[in-house]
Amino acid sequence: MRHRNKKLIASAVLLTSTFFLFGNSYVPIVRKLTDSPSVVMNTFIDANELADVKVLDLWDVEWRNAGFDTNILTIEDAKKHPKYDEIKKIIDEHATVDGDAASFYRWMAMSASGGGWISTRYIFPTKFSSNDAKYLPNDGALTSFQAHVPTLVSGNAGEYDRVMELMLDTILNIPGSKSDETALQVLRDEGIHDIHFYFPPDHVQRGFPYDSPEEVNCDSMSKVKTINISADHYPHRTSAERSSESDSNQDVQAHKVFLQHWHTQCGADPRPVMHTFFHSVDSMPAEERVLELWKEEWSNAGFDPVVLTLADAMEHPDFKKVEEIMKPLHGKAGYNALCFYRWFAMAVSGGGWMSDHDTLPTNFPINEGLDLPNGGNFISFQSHVPALMSGTAEEWNRVAALIIETIPKIADLPGEESKTISDMHALFVLHREGNGSITFVPTDKEVLEGYLYDSPGKVNCDKMSVGRAIHMSHALTHHAVNAGLFPLEVTKEDPVGKESRAEGAKIFMNDWRKQCKGIHVKPAMHTFFHSRSSHEEKVLQLWKDEWEAAGFDPVVLTMDDAEKHPDFEDVRDIMVPLHGETGYDSLCFYRWFAMAAAGGGWMSDHDTYPLNFPLEIGLELPNEGTFTAFQRHIPALMSGSQDEWNRVSKLVIDAIPRIEEEVVMSDMHALMTLRNENDAGIIFDGEGQRVNRGFLYEAPRKVNCEKAKNIYAVHMAHSQVHAAVDSGLYPLEVTESDPMGTTRRAEASKVFLDDFRAQCDGDKTHFLRFLAEPSDSLA
């Protein structure tokens, strides 16, 4: 059993940043400290830095969990500064090293935005709540909390302006790198500018304070408010590793692991719990996908998602009595019977927060996840619809009994409402009766309803800024379909979106984060690479450039990743007598295990490039995660869950002895064996359906756009490059030094891809440069 029986603190707190609950009323309050709903933590993003999206996403989650609103500033905010053009001239002339210019633009952006708090995206709160930040320290004077390194800074707008001008004067007279950090160091050393510098470790912990592996120095953590996980604080990394895109994933995971260790070892506050109730039915697999999305979204919002079941409800002392009441109404385990049972599951599990499994968090203040609002008295946050509720165990017991007692009164409801005996209708009766012991929050105040698009794909950010959650019910999904706002194509087999609720809701949540929060969710495309020549490194670089331009996070796996798989040693022992430890074909087998160890997902060859790859299937694995090869048995583009990569990796190894004689013992031929045997549970897409081989020219430099329009990706294998040379379709002049085009594969592929974009792309928008243009919320 996974209940949390910890007694939640039952102190009276603010329900949200905008309204106060008292009894059965819902009254706007006047803020004492600021007109803003809550304290804002800003960060600044340079449009040219796209490698750390996952770190940025974690930054957003952690600061929101600490009770802050977050805001992502860009160059567009800096341009609002009245002296932008004048200052830009100075910056362009003197701050010429990569990143130096952006470091000054953030000061302009902060001044133009009204000042306040700003951190880099590598600063995360530990014991720094929004209550600690309501008043700017030192009466608003500019304060830097990591000495002259401006990772965490506060000040009013005038102070950002004043110190920026001091820094600009300073860079005129200093050699080398001319960033805000070097300028601040000069100002700090001069000590005459009324800037407050606090020195680590008083406020900012640099790096992870482990005394030994996995043993946290709790004394150090008790003295700081934040932690800096910038790669600069990993002394074991080389400069090349610090600039690696894949290391941002490690940083995110490392920070999450550290927080778990810190919470466990140092008595830090636990994650609040959000419960739901779910009873799996074989005929409803789509609902299980909704449940998985519920768990993912609440976990990402800082909660511990706990799924209660019928077994939990059965532990309640009154369950048998309730079951007897349900039998003649709905059967022992009918849908509406289960809805009644959930109240008793919550009561016996210790009470707290509960949501429907199709209610997802938006702006939920994490501090109220731990401290129940309204003194722990029962609250229904979507009027009488039990989408989100809170209360102590005693309150859940009390209201559960009221719900059962109210069942006979449902018949007195008007019209069609009287015909359904459900917990929602029983709650409706209590609401109509004006039961003062339950607080009913009006709809759209705390829980929003459905797909809040103004037009297809365009989120209403104003509406989404209100409340703490959104309810994506069956009825609201059906309404979105009828209004033309459901984000997926509706099929004859699923005319009301019932089977694709999870997928539709996930797209909406990602659209909301991207358009309203400035967080861009990028799917990952993996490849495996072991450097063998500079020519292939150019191919790899083109692979990274093209997949990133298509909206993906390109992740390069290596031998290090393969070696993390528990079966690697056994696989290596098989490879050594066949191909040598690091022979080409050995590496091809190792990539399967690298993918399984890395968590599965999408993988392509490093010479496979996107053409018309839809981002939505990048975010959601096709065929529900079943292993899929998109170029028959050629492993140019593949997808699958981690379990599937593990399963198929072993099948590929097991198939080696069954590969036909006289052919190379390669992973491609092993996969071909599995395809021919047709019993491996692998989906093989046909040749040319989604992945095309080679240059799609119908004549020299003339792209076959008709054929290309349905192609996800193009595979520029060595053999296809040779074929293009032989057929006269190779887009570069053939030379004596490179008669087969092999050494210039990257250059030739780039020419083709540019030709495709120029001749076929038209007004398509699937090649996106994330953050290159500001969203409405950032402009």
matplotlib code that plots the C-alpha trace (Angstrom):
import matplotlib.pyplot as plt

x = [0.0, 1.2, -1.0, 0.5, -0.9, 1.2, -1.2, -1.2, -0.8, -4.2, -3.4, -5.5, -3.7, -4.4, -6.2, -4.5, -2.5, -5.7, -8.6, -9.3, -11.7, -13.9, -16.8, -18.9, -17.8, -15.1, -13.8, -11.1, -8.4, -6.3, -2.5, -0.4, 3.0, 2.6, 0.1, 1.6, -0.1, 3.2, 6.9, 8.4, 11.8, 13.1, 15.7, 17.2, 17.5, 19.8, 18.0, 21.3, 21.5, 19.2, 21.0, 19.6, 15.8, 15.5, 17.4, 15.2, 12.1, 13.4, 14.2, 10.6, 9.3, 11.5, 10.9, 7.1, 7.3, 8.9, 5.9, 7.3, 5.9, 8.5, 9.2, 11.6, 13.1, 14.6, 16.3, 12.8, 12.4, 15.8, 14.6, 11.9, 14.7, 14.6, 18.4, 18.6, 20.1, 22.6, 23.7, 23.7, 26.4, 28.7, 28.0, 28.6, 31.9, 33.3, 31.5, 32.5, 33.2, 30.4, 27.9, 29.3, 26.7, 23.8, 25.1, 24.4, 21.1, 19.6, 20.3, 18.4, 15.6, 15.3, 15.3, 12.6, 10.6, 10.5, 13.4, 13.0, 14.7, 16.7, 18.7, 20.5, 18.7, 21.2, 20.1, 17.5, 15.8, 16.4, 15.2, 14.1, 10.4, 8.4, 7.7, 11.4, 11.5, 8.4, 10.6, 13.7, 16.7, 18.7, 15.7, 15.9, 19.6, 21.4, 22.4, 24.4, 24.2, 27.2, 29.8, 30.5, 29.1, 25.5, 23.7, 21.2, 20.5, 17.9, 17.2, 14.7, 14.5, 16.6, 19.4, 19.6, 20.0, 22.6, 24.8, 24.5, 25.9, 28.7, 29.5, 29.5, 31.9, 34.1, 34.4, 35.8, 39.0, 39.5, 41.2, 40.0, 36.5, 34.1, 31.1, 28.9, 30.8, 34.2, 32.8, 31.1, 34.4, 36.1, 33.3, 33.4, 37.2, 36.8, 34.2, 32.8, 29.6, 27.0, 26.4, 25.8, 27.9, 27.2, 29.8, 29.2, 28.3, 26.0, 23.2, 24.3, 25.7, 28.1, 27.8, 26.5, 27.7, 28.4, 30.8, 31.1, 29.2, 25.5, 26.1, 24.9, 26.5, 23.4, 25.2, 26.2, 22.7, 21.2, 23.0, 22.0, 18.9, 19.8, 22.1, 24.0, 24.4, 26.2, 28.7, 31.4, 31.0, 31.8, 35.6, 35.9, 34.6, 36.7, 35.9, 34.6, 32.2, 31.0, 29.8, 28.2, 24.5, 23.9, 25.4, 22.3, 20.3, 22.8, 22.6, 18.9, 19.0, 21.8, 19.9, 16.8, 18.8, 20.5, 17.2, 16.0, 19.1, 18.8, 15.1, 15.8, 19.0, 18.5, 14.8, 13.8, 10.1, 8.5, 6.8, 3.0, 0.8, -1.9, -4.2, -6.5, -8.7, -8.5, -9.9, -8.4, -10.8, -9.5, -11.8, -10.5, -6.8, -7.2, -8.0, -4.7, -2.9, -4.8, -3.7, 0.0, -0.3, -1.8, 1.1, 3.6, 2.1, 1.6, 5.1, 6.6, 4.6, 6.4, 3.8, 4.0, 1.2, -0.6, -3.2, -5.8, -7.8, -10.8, -8.6, -8.0, -11.8, -12.4, -10.3, -12.9, -15.1, -18.2, -17.3, -19.6, -22.6, -21.8, -21.3, -24.8, -26.3, -24.4, -25.4, -29.0, -28.0, -24.8, -23.6, -20.7, -18.1, -20.0, -18.5, -20.7, -20.2, -16.5, -17.0, -18.7, -16.0, -13.2, -14.5, -14.0, -10.6, -9.5, -10.9, -9.1, -5.9, -5.5, -7.2, -5.5, -5.7, -7.5, -8.1, -9.8, -7.3, -8.1, -7.4, -3.9, -1.9, -1.3, -0.4, -0.7, 1.2, 3.3, 3.1, -0.6, 0.0, 1.5, -0.7, -4.3, -6.3, -9.2, -7.9, -8.4, -12.1, -13.5, -13.3, -14.5, -12.6, -14.8, -18.2, -20.0, -17.8, -15.4, -12.4, -10.2, -10.9, -9.1, -9.7, -8.5, -9.2, -12.0, -13.5, -13.3, -15.1, -17.8, -18.5, -18.4, -21.2, -23.1, -22.8, -24.3, -27.1, -27.9, -28.5, -32.4, -32.5, -31.0, -34.5, -35.6, -33.0, -34.5, -34.8, -32.2, -30.1, -32.5, -31.9, -28.2, -27.3, -23.6, -21.4, -21.3, -25.1, -25.1, -22.6, -24.8, -27.7, -25.5, -24.4, -28.0, -29.0, -26.3, -24.5, -22.2, -19.8, -18.5, -16.8, -17.7, -15.3, -17.1, -16.1, -13.2, -11.8, -9.6, -10.2, -10.5, -12.5, -11.2, -9.2, -8.7, -7.7, -8.9, -8.4, -6.9, -3.5, -3.6, -3.9, -5.7, -2.9, -5.0, -7.5, -4.7, -3.1, -6.0, -6.4, -4.4, -5.6, -7.5, -10.1, -10.0, -13.1, -14.9, -17.6, -15.0, -13.1, -16.3, -17.0, -13.5, -14.1, -17.4, -15.8, -12.9, -10.4, -9.3, -5.6, -5.7, -7.4, -10.8, -11.3, -14.4, -13.3, -13.0, -15.4, -15.5, -11.9, -12.6, -9.7, -7.2, -7.9, -4.4, -2.7, -4.9, -4.4, -0.7, -0.5, -2.6, -0.4, 2.7, 1.1, 0.3, 3.9, 5.3, 3.0, 2.3, 5.3, 8.1, 9.0, 9.6, 9.2, 11.5, 11.4, 14.7, 16.3, 19.2, 22.0, 25.1, 28.5, 32.1, 34.5, 36.4, 37.2, 36.8, 34.5, 32.0, 32.3, 31.1, 28.1, 27.4, 27.4, 25.0, 22.8, 22.7, 22.0, 19.2, 17.4, 17.7, 16.3, 13.4, 12.6, 14.3, 16.9, 19.6, 21.3, 24.5, 25.0, 28.5, 30.2, 29.9, 26.1, 26.3, 28.5, 25.9, 23.6, 23.7, 24.2, 27.0, 29.8, 28.0, 27.4, 31.0, 32.2, 30.0, 31.3, 35.0, 35.5, 33.1, 34.2, 36.7, 35.8, 35.2, 34.9, 32.2, 29.7, 30.3, 29.5, 26.2, 25.2, 26.2, 23.9, 20.9, 22.0, 23.0, 19.4, 17.9, 20.2, 19.3, 15.6, 14.4, 12.6, 13.6, 16.9, 18.2, 21.4, 23.8, 23.3, 19.5, 18.0, 14.5, 12.3, 8.7, 9.0, 5.8, 6.9, 3.8, 4.9, 8.3, 6.7, 4.4, 5.9, 3.9, 2.2, 1.9, 5.7, 5.8, 9.1, 8.9, 11.5, 10.7, 13.0, 12.1, 15.0, 17.5, 18.0, 18.0, 15.0, 13.5, 11.3, 10.1, 9.8, 12.7, 11.2, 10.9, 14.5, 15.6, 13.5, 14.4, 18.1, 18.2, 16.3, 18.8, 21.7, 19.9, 19.3, 23.0, 23.4, 20.3, 21.7, 22.1, 25.5, 27.8, 26.5, 28.0, 27.0, 25.5, 22.6, 20.9, 21.0, 19.9, 16.9, 16.3, 16.2, 13.6, 11.5, 11.6, 10.6, 7.7, 7.2, 9.2, 6.4, 8.2, 6.4, 8.3, 7.3, 7.7, 10.6, 10.1, 6.9, 8.5, 12.2, 13.7, 17.0, 19.4, 19.1, 15.5, 16.4, 14.5, 17.1, 20.4, 19.6, 15.8, 14.1, 11.1, 8.8, 5.8, 7.6, 9.2, 6.0, 5.1, 8.6, 9.6, 13.4, 16.0, 18.8, 22.1, 23.9, 27.3, 25.7, 23.2, 25.9, 27.8, 24.5, 24.0, 27.5, 26.9, 23.6, 24.8, 22.6, 25.4, 25.0, 28.8, 31.5, 33.1, 36.8, 39.8, 40.4, 36.8, 35.6, 32.7, 31.6, 32.3, 34.6, 32.1, 28.9, 28.1, 28.5, 26.5, 23.7, 23.6, 23.2, 20.3, 18.5, 18.9, 17.5, 14.6, 13.8, 14.1, 12.1, 9.5, 9.1, 7.0, 5.3, 5.8, 6.8, 8.2, 11.8, 11.7, 14.4, 13.1, 13.2, 14.4, 11.3, 9.5, 6.1, 3.2, 4.0, 7.5, 7.1]
y = [0.0, 3.5, 5.7, 8.6, 8.7, 11.6, 14.2, 17.2, 20.6, 22.1, 25.8, 28.4, 29.6, 31.5, 29.3, 30.9, 34.0, 35.9, 34.7, 33.8, 31.2, 31.7, 29.4, 29.1, 32.4, 33.3, 36.8, 38.7, 39.9, 43.1, 42.4, 44.1, 43.6, 43.9, 44.2, 41.1, 37.8, 36.4, 37.0, 36.5, 34.8, 35.8, 34.3, 35.4, 33.2, 33.9, 32.7, 31.1, 28.8, 25.9, 23.0, 23.4, 23.2, 20.4, 22.4, 25.4, 23.2, 22.0, 25.6, 26.5, 23.6, 24.1, 27.8, 27.3, 24.6, 27.2, 29.4, 31.8, 32.8, 32.4, 34.6, 34.0, 37.2, 37.4, 40.0, 41.3, 42.4, 44.2, 46.1, 47.8, 49.6, 53.3, 53.3, 50.0, 51.3, 53.4, 50.6, 48.0, 50.0, 49.8, 46.1, 45.3, 47.1, 45.8, 42.6, 40.4, 37.0, 34.5, 35.0, 38.4, 40.5, 38.4, 38.9, 42.7, 42.4, 40.6, 43.7, 45.9, 43.3, 43.4, 47.2, 47.4, 44.7, 46.6, 45.0, 42.3, 38.9, 37.1, 33.9, 31.9, 28.7, 26.7, 28.2, 26.2, 27.0, 24.8, 26.8, 29.9, 30.4, 33.2, 34.6, 35.2, 37.2, 39.5, 42.4, 43.1, 43.0, 46.1, 48.3, 47.4, 48.2, 45.9, 42.7, 39.8, 36.6, 34.8, 37.5, 39.1, 36.1, 37.3, 33.9, 35.3, 39.0, 41.4, 45.1, 47.6, 48.8, 51.9, 49.8, 47.5, 50.7, 52.2, 49.2, 48.4, 51.9, 51.3, 48.0, 49.5, 52.2, 49.5, 47.3, 50.2, 49.8, 46.1, 43.5, 40.1, 38.8, 41.7, 40.1, 41.4, 39.0, 40.5, 44.0, 43.2, 41.8, 45.1, 47.0, 44.7, 45.1, 48.9, 48.7, 52.2, 51.7, 50.7, 47.3, 44.5, 41.4, 38.3, 35.5, 31.7, 29.6, 32.0, 32.0, 30.0, 26.5, 25.9, 22.3, 19.3, 19.3, 15.5, 14.5, 11.2, 9.5, 10.0, 11.4, 15.0, 17.5, 18.6, 21.3, 23.1, 22.8, 24.3, 27.6, 28.2, 29.2, 28.0, 25.6, 26.3, 23.2, 25.0, 22.8, 25.2, 23.5, 20.0, 20.1, 16.5, 17.6, 18.7, 21.9, 19.8, 17.9, 21.1, 22.3, 19.0, 19.1, 15.6, 16.7, 19.0, 15.8, 14.5, 17.8, 17.6, 14.0, 14.7, 17.6, 15.4, 12.7, 15.2, 16.7, 13.2, 12.6, 16.0, 15.4, 12.0, 12.7, 16.3, 16.3, 18.6, 19.1, 16.1, 16.4, 16.9, 14.1, 14.2, 11.2, 9.9, 6.8, 4.4, 1.0, -0.6, -2.1, -4.2, -2.6, 0.9, 1.1, 4.7, 5.6, 4.0, 6.3, 9.3, 8.0, 7.8, 11.4, 12.4, 10.8, 12.5, 16.0, 16.0, 14.6, 17.3, 19.9, 18.7, 16.3, 12.6, 11.1, 8.3, 6.1, 4.7, 1.6, -0.5, -2.3, 0.9, 1.6, -1.9, -1.1, 1.5, 0.1, 1.3, -0.2, -3.2, -1.0, 1.3, -1.7, -3.0, 0.4, 0.4, -3.1, -2.3, 1.1, 0.4, -3.1, -3.8, -2.2, -0.1, 3.2, 5.3, 2.8, 3.4, 7.1, 6.7, 4.3, 6.9, 9.0, 6.2, 5.3, 8.9, 8.8, 5.6, 6.7, 9.8, 12.4, 15.3, 16.3, 14.3, 15.0, 13.2, 11.3, 13.7, 16.8, 18.2, 20.9, 24.4, 27.0, 25.0, 26.7, 23.9, 25.2, 24.6, 21.0, 20.5, 22.9, 22.1, 25.3, 26.5, 24.9, 21.4, 21.9, 20.3, 22.2, 21.3, 23.4, 23.0, 23.8, 20.4, 18.6, 16.4, 17.2, 18.6, 18.4, 18.7, 18.0, 16.2, 12.5, 13.5, 15.8, 13.1, 10.7, 13.3, 14.3, 10.7, 9.9, 13.0, 12.0, 8.6, 10.1, 12.5, 9.8, 9.8, 13.6, 13.3, 12.5, 16.0, 17.7, 19.4, 17.7, 15.2, 15.8, 13.7, 10.6, 9.9, 8.6, 9.7, 11.3, 14.4, 14.7, 14.0, 16.8, 19.0, 18.5, 19.6, 22.6, 23.6, 23.2, 25.7, 23.2, 25.6, 22.9, 22.5, 25.2, 25.1, 27.2, 28.5, 26.9, 28.6, 30.2, 27.3, 24.5, 25.5, 23.5, 21.8, 22.9, 26.6, 27.4, 30.7, 29.1, 25.7, 25.4, 29.0, 28.8, 31.6, 32.5, 35.0, 32.3, 29.8, 32.3, 31.8, 28.8, 25.8, 23.0, 22.1, 19.4, 17.4, 15.4, 13.2, 15.9, 18.7, 16.6, 16.0, 19.8, 20.6, 18.2, 19.8, 23.3, 22.3, 22.9, 19.3, 19.2, 15.8, 14.7, 13.1, 9.7, 7.7, 5.1, 7.8, 10.6, 12.2, 11.9, 9.3, 7.0, 9.8, 11.9, 11.4, 12.3, 15.4, 16.6, 16.2, 18.3, 21.0, 21.0, 21.3, 24.1, 25.9, 25.6, 26.7, 29.6, 30.9, 29.8, 30.1, 26.5, 24.6, 20.9, 19.3, 15.6, 13.8, 12.1, 9.8, 8.5, 6.4, 7.5, 6.3, 8.6, 6.8, 9.7, 13.5, 12.9, 11.0, 13.7, 16.2, 13.9, 13.8, 17.6, 17.9, 15.3, 17.5, 20.6, 19.2, 17.4, 20.5, 22.7, 20.3, 21.0, 18.0, 17.7, 15.7, 13.3, 11.5, 8.2, 6.6, 3.5, 5.0, 4.7, 1.1, 0.1, 1.2, -1.7, -4.7, -7.1, -5.2, -7.5, -10.5, -8.7, -7.6, -11.2, -12.2, -9.3, -9.7, -13.0, -11.8, -8.2, -7.1, -5.1, -1.8, -3.0, -1.2, -4.0, -4.4, -0.8, -1.3, -3.9, -1.8, 1.0, -1.1, -1.5, 2.2, 3.1, 0.7, 2.0, 5.6, 5.1, 4.2, 6.6, 7.6, 6.7, 7.3, 6.6, 9.6, 9.8, 10.0, 13.5, 14.8, 16.0, 16.2, 14.7, 15.7, 16.9, 15.4, 11.9, 12.9, 13.6, 10.6, 7.3, 5.6, 2.3, 2.9, 2.3, -1.0, -1.4, 0.1, 0.1, 2.6, 1.4, -2.3, -4.1, -1.3, 0.4, 3.9, 5.2, 3.3, 3.9, 2.1, 2.3, 1.4, -2.1, -2.6, -1.6, -4.0, -6.8, -6.3, -5.8, -9.3, -10.7, -9.1, -10.8, -14.1, -13.9, -13.8, -17.6, -17.7, -15.1, -16.5, -17.8, -15.7, -12.4, -10.1, -10.8, -7.3, -5.9, -5.1, -8.7, -9.9, -7.5, -8.9, -12.4, -11.3, -9.6, -12.8, -15.0, -12.6, -13.6, -11.0, -8.5, -5.8, -3.4, -3.1, -0.1, -0.6, 0.7, 4.3, 4.8, 7.0, 6.8, 7.2, 5.9, 8.5, 11.6, 12.3, 13.8, 13.0, 14.9, 16.6, 19.0, 18.7, 17.3, 14.9, 17.0, 14.8, 11.8, 13.8, 15.2, 12.1, 11.2, 11.6, 11.3, 10.5, 8.0, 9.0, 5.7, 5.1, 2.8, 5.5, 8.1, 5.6, 5.0, 8.8, 9.1, 6.3, 7.7, 11.2, 12.6, 13.3, 17.1, 17.8, 17.5, 14.1, 14.3, 11.9, 12.2, 11.3, 9.2, 7.6, 10.7, 9.1, 11.8, 14.6, 12.8, 15.6, 18.4, 16.5, 15.8, 19.4, 20.5, 18.1, 19.2, 22.8, 22.0, 20.2, 23.2, 25.6, 23.6, 21.7, 23.3, 26.3, 27.7, 24.7, 25.4, 22.2, 23.6, 25.6, 27.5, 27.4, 30.8, 32.5, 34.5, 35.5, 34.0, 36.3, 35.9, 37.1, 39.9]
z = [0.0, -0.8, 1.3, 3.1, 6.7, 7.7, 9.3, 7.1, 8.8, 9.3, 9.6, 7.9, 4.7, 1.6, -0.9, -3.9, -4.6, -5.6, -3.3, 0.3, 1.4, 4.3, 5.1, 2.0, 0.5, -2.0, -1.4, -3.3, -0.9, -1.0, -1.1, 1.5, -0.2, -3.9, -6.7, -8.3, -7.5, -6.2, -6.3, -9.7, -10.4, -13.8, -16.0, -19.3, -22.4, -25.3, -28.5, -29.7, -26.6, -27.2, -25.5, -22.0, -22.5, -20.0, -17.4, -18.1, -17.6, -14.3, -13.3, -14.0, -12.0, -8.9, -8.6, -8.9, -6.3, -4.0, -4.5, -7.1, -10.5, -13.2, -16.2, -19.1, -20.5, -24.0, -26.2, -27.0, -23.4, -23.5, -26.6, -24.5, -22.6, -23.7, -24.2, -26.0, -29.3, -27.5, -25.2, -27.9, -29.8, -26.7, -26.3, -29.9, -29.9, -26.7, -25.6, -28.6, -26.9, -27.1, -24.4, -23.2, -25.0, -23.7, -20.2, -20.5, -22.3, -19.3, -17.2, -19.7, -19.8, -16.0, -15.9, -18.6, -16.9, -13.5, -11.7, -9.0, -8.8, -11.5, -11.5, -14.1, -15.2, -13.1, -9.8, -7.9, -4.6, -1.6, 1.4, -0.4, -0.4, -2.1, 1.4, 1.9, -1.4, -1.0, 0.1, -2.0, 0.4, 1.2, 0.4, -3.3, -3.7, -6.2, -4.4, -5.8, -3.8, -5.3, -4.9, -8.3, -10.2, -11.0, -10.7, -8.2, -8.1, -6.7, -7.1, -8.2, -11.8, -11.1, -9.5, -12.5, -14.7, -12.4, -12.1, -15.8, -16.6, -14.1, -15.8, -19.3, -18.2, -16.7, -19.8, -21.8, -19.7, -19.1, -21.4, -22.4, -21.8, -21.1, -19.5, -16.7, -14.4, -15.1, -14.9, -11.5, -10.2, -10.9, -9.2, -6.2, -5.9, -6.0, -3.2, -3.6, -5.6, -3.0, -4.4, -1.9, -2.5, -0.5, -0.5, -0.8, 1.0, 2.8, 0.2, -2.8, -2.6, -5.5, -6.7, -4.7, -1.0, -0.7, 2.1, 0.3, -2.6, -1.8, 1.7, 1.9, 4.1, 5.9, 7.8, 4.6, 3.2, 6.3, 5.6, 2.0, 0.2, -3.3, -5.1, -8.4, -10.6, -13.4, -15.2, -13.9, -10.5, -11.9, -11.6, -13.0, -16.4, -19.3, -21.2, -24.0, -21.7, -20.2, -23.6, -24.5, -25.2, -23.7, -20.3, -19.6, -19.3, -16.7, -14.9, -14.6, -13.4, -11.0, -9.4, -9.0, -7.4, -5.1, -4.0, -3.1, -1.0, 0.7, 1.5, 2.9, 4.9, 6.1, 7.0, 4.2, 3.5, 1.7, -1.6, -1.2, -2.2, -4.9, -4.9, -7.5, -7.7, -10.6, -11.4, -14.4, -17.0, -19.9, -22.3, -21.5, -22.3, -23.3, -19.7, -18.5, -20.8, -19.2, -15.8, -17.0, -18.1, -14.8, -12.9, -15.2, -14.9, -11.1, -10.6, -12.7, -10.7, -7.6, -6.2, -5.2, -7.3, -5.5, -7.2, -4.9, -5.9, -5.0, -2.5, -0.6, -0.4, 0.9, 4.0, 5.1, 7.9, 6.1, 2.7, 2.9, 3.7, 0.8, -1.5, -0.6, -1.5, -4.8, -6.0, -7.0, -8.4, -10.5, -9.6, -7.3, -9.6, -12.1, -13.1, -10.8, -7.9, -8.2, -8.1, -4.7, -3.5, -4.0, -1.2, 1.3, -0.2, 0.5, 4.1, 5.0, 3.3, 5.6, 3.5, 1.9, -1.8, -4.5, -8.2, -11.0, -13.1, -16.0, -13.9, -14.5, -12.6, -14.1, -11.5, -8.3, -5.4, -4.0, -0.4, -0.4, -1.4, 2.1, 4.1, 3.4, 2.7, 4.8, 7.9, 6.4, 6.1, 3.0, -0.3, -3.8, -6.2, -9.3, -7.8, -7.4, -9.9, -7.9, -10.1, -7.3, -3.6, -0.3, 3.4, 6.4, 6.9, 9.3, 6.7, 4.0, 6.3, 7.1, 3.6, 2.3, 4.7, 3.6, -0.1, 0.6, 2.7, -0.1, -2.7, -2.2, -2.8, -6.3, -7.6, -6.6, -9.0, -12.0, -15.5, -16.6, -13.5, -11.5, -13.6, -12.8, -9.4, -9.1, -6.5, -8.6, -8.5, -4.7, -4.3, -6.5, -4.0, -1.1, -3.1, -3.9, -0.3, 0.7, 3.0, 4.8, 6.0, 2.5, 0.5, -3.2, -5.3, -8.5, -11.8, -13.7, -10.5, -9.4, -11.9, -15.5, -18.0, -21.2, -24.1, -23.6, -27.2, -28.8, -32.2, -33.2, -31.6, -30.0, -26.2, -24.3, -22.0, -20.0, -19.0, -18.3, -15.9, -13.4, -11.1, -10.2, -12.5, -15.6, -16.0, -19.3, -18.9, -21.5, -21.9, -22.3, -24.8, -26.8, -26.7, -28.0, -30.9, -31.8, -31.6, -33.9, -31.0, -30.3, -31.2, -33.0, -36.2, -35.4, -37.0, -37.8, -35.2, -32.5, -33.4, -30.0, -29.0, -26.3, -27.3, -27.8, -24.6, -23.2, -26.4, -26.9, -23.4, -23.6, -26.7, -25.0, -21.9, -24.1, -26.1, -22.9, -21.6, -24.8, -25.6, -22.1, -20.0, -22.5, -21.9, -25.2, -24.9, -27.4, -28.2, -28.1, -31.2, -30.3, -32.4, -31.5, -32.5, -32.0, -33.9, -36.7, -39.1, -39.4, -42.4, -40.2, -37.5, -40.2, -40.9, -37.2, -37.0, -39.9, -38.1, -35.0, -36.9, -38.9, -36.1, -33.9, -36.7, -37.0, -33.3, -31.7, -28.9, -30.6, -28.2, -29.1, -27.3, -27.0, -25.7, -22.2, -22.5, -23.9, -21.0, -18.5, -19.7, -17.3, -20.3, -21.9, -20.8, -22.2, -25.5, -25.8, -25.3, -28.2, -30.4, -29.8, -31.8, -34.6, -35.2, -32.5, -29.4, -31.2, -34.9, -37.0, -36.7, -33.0, -32.5, -34.4, -31.9, -29.0, -30.0, -29.1, -25.6, -25.3, -26.2, -23.7, -21.0, -21.9, -21.5, -25.0, -27.3, -30.9, -32.5, -36.0, -37.8, -37.8, -41.6, -41.4, -41.6, -41.1, -44.0, -42.9, -39.4, -37.3, -33.9, -32.2, -32.9, -31.6, -28.3, -28.3, -29.4, -32.2, -31.8, -28.0, -27.6, -29.5, -31.2, -34.7, -37.5, -40.2, -43.0, -43.0, -41.4, -41.9, -38.5, -39.9, -37.8, -34.9, -31.9, -28.8, -25.1, -22.8, -22.2, -26.0, -26.6, -23.9, -25.4, -29.0, -28.2, -26.8, -29.7, -32.1, -30.3, -30.1, -33.9, -34.8, -35.2, -37.5, -40.0, -43.4, -44.4, -46.6, -45.2, -42.6, -39.0, -38.5, -36.5, -39.8, -40.9, -37.5, -37.7, -41.3, -39.8, -37.2, -40.0, -42.1, -39.1, -38.5, -34.8, -32.9, -32.1, -34.1, -36.5, -39.7, -41.9, -45.6, -47.7, -48.7, -46.7, -44.0, -44.7, -48.1, -49.2, -50.6, -52.7, -53.8, -57.1, -60.2, -62.3, -61.3, -58.4, -59.1, -56.0, -56.4, -54.2, -54.8, -53.4, -50.6, -49.2, -47.2, -46.1, -42.5, -43.0, -45.6, -45.1, -46.8, -46.4, -48.0, -50.5, -51.6, -51.9, -54.2, -56.2, -56.6, -58.0, -60.5, -61.6, -62.0, -59.2, -56.8, -56.1, -56.0, -58.6, -58.4, -57.9, -58.2, -54.5, -53.7, -56.6, -54.6, -52.8, -49.4, -47.8, -48.7, -47.6, -45.1, -47.7, -50.4, -47.9, -46.9, -50.5, -51.0, -47.8, -48.8, -52.3, -50.6, -48.5, -51.4, -53.9, -51.8, -48.4, -49.4, -46.3, -44.1, -40.6, -39.3, -39.3, -36.2, -34.4, -30.8, -29.0, -32.2, -32.3, -29.0, -28.2, -27.3, -23.7, -24.1, -26.6]

ax = plt.figure().add_subplot(projection="3d")
ax.plot(x, y, z, "-o")
ax.set_aspect("equal")
plt.show()
